[in-house]
Structure formats: C-alpha cells, structure tokens
Amino acid sequence: MAARLPPNTLTLKQFLVRRQVLSLYREIMKTIKQIENPEYQKELRNWTRDEFKQNKGTQDQDAIQNMIYRGQQTLKELSVTIAMAR
C-alpha cells in the first residue's frame, strides 16, 4: 500500500523539476543584470516574470521539460547577444 502524501506536497520528481525551473529563472535574471541599458533590463525582467507566471500552473511534465529547454536556449542566446554587444 503506497503512502499518501499530504495535499500540496511535492513528489521527488516534482521537487527536482521545480528546483530546475527556479535555477533557470535565477540564471536568466542574473544574466539580464549584465545588460547596460536599464530600459532593456526592465523590459526583459518584466517579460521573464510574465512568462514564468503564465506557466506556473502547468502540470504536464513533458510540457514543463519543453519549456525548460526553450528557456535554456533563450538564456544561451541572451548570453551570446550580451557578449557580442561588449
């Protein structure tokens, strides 16, 4: 008989995915700080927050992994763009 988890308790897999998402969010925000133009920084911070908030309730693990992958690709592109601008 499997043990029941209290409501709102994350499984190990959910916990690990959540940690991965939060790490990606922090890394994106840290990268945005490297942009010299404060207006671009603000715009990208707001866009990032909106994207993460919009997808916060997603439960489908495949969709979440796809979003993480796309976020990582976007982070790479942002990093390259910042490096080229310097």
N, C-alpha and C positions, 0 to 999 in steps of 0.2 A: 504494500500500500504506500503510495507516494505521499510525502509530507505536503501539506497545504501551506502556501505562503500567505502571510497577511496581505490585505489589499495594498496596492501601491508599492509592493516590494519587487525589486528588480531581480530577474534571474541573472546568473553569472554572465551569460551571453549578452543580455541587455545592458548590464553594468559595463562590460568591456566596450560595447559599441558606443555607449554614452560617453565613456572616457575618451574614445577615439574622436567623437564629434566635438567635445569640449576642447580637446587638444588642437584640433584643426581650427576651431574658432579663435583660440588664443594666438595661434601662429599667424593667422590672417591679420588679426588686429595688430600684432607686433610688427608685421611687415608693412602695414599701412602707415605706421608711425615713421617709417623711413622716407615717406613722400614729403618733399619740401613744401609744396603748396598746401596751405591749411584748408583751402576750399575743397581741393581734391580729397584730402584726408577725410574731411567731414562727410563728403558725399559718399565715399567708399565705406566709411564706418556705418553710416545710415543704411546703405544698400545691404551690407553684410548682416547687420542686425535684422533687417526686414526679411531677408532670405531665411535666416535661421529660425526666426519666429514663425514665419509662414509654414515651415515644415516641421515644427516642434511636435505636433501630434501624430506624425506618421508612424505607423506600427509595422508596416511591411518591411521585413528585414532586407529583402533584395532591393527595394526602392531606397532604403537608407544607405546601403552599401554603394549603390549607384551615385547617390548624392555626395557621399564622402569622396568617391573617386573624382567626380566633377569638381568638387571643392579643392581637392589636391591639385588637379590640373590648373584650375584658376589661380591658385596660390603660386604655382610654378611660373605661369605666365606673368603674373604681377611682379614676382621677384626679378624675372628677366627684364621686364619693362623698366623697373626702377634702376637696375644695374646699367642698362643702356642709356638712361637719361642722365647718368652722372658723368 
